[in-house]
Each structure stands twice: as C-alpha cells, then as structure tokens.
Amino acid sequence: MTGAPVIPREQALTNARAALDRARARRDADRAAGRLPLDVERTLRRLERDHRTAPSTRSAA
C-alpha cells in the first residue's frame, strides 16, 4: 500500500502541543501589550475566574 506518509501519534501530539504553546504565547504577548479587544479580554478573565473556582478534575494519585 503506497499512500501518503503517516505521522506517528506521538509526533502528531507533539506538533499540536507546540502549535498550541505558540498560539498561547502570542495571545499572552498581545494581552500584555493591551492589543486584545475588550470583549476578548472579558472572556479571558471570566474563563480564568471559572477555572480558579472549579473543583479539580484530576485525581491526587
């Protein structure tokens, strides 16, 4: 079978994490510089507040 090359699952996850880290870094830099629209800033603050008050879903293993 000669199809398109397949990326191993581990490599795909590594690539996705790296892309997400770059996007978060850009967002954080824009936020620190005050370049985010007000509605986006409000949404981020609400999500952060909700995250702080939500019970942990991870087990203490």
WOKA-V97401 format. One line per field, one symbol per residue. ss: DSSP state (H for helix, E for strand, - for the rest). psi: psi as a letter, one per 40 degrees, with the letter a starting at -180 (. if undefined). burial: 1 if it has 9 or more other C-alpha atoms within 8 Angstrom, else 0. A space follows every 50 residues. Layout:
ss->???
psi->???
burial->???
This chain:
ss->--------HHHHHHHHHHHHHHHHHHHHHHHH-----HHHHHHHHHHHHH HHH--------
psi->hgaiihhiddddddddddddddddddddddddefeiiddddddddddddd ddeiiheiig.
burial->00000000000100000000000000000110000000001000000000 00000000000
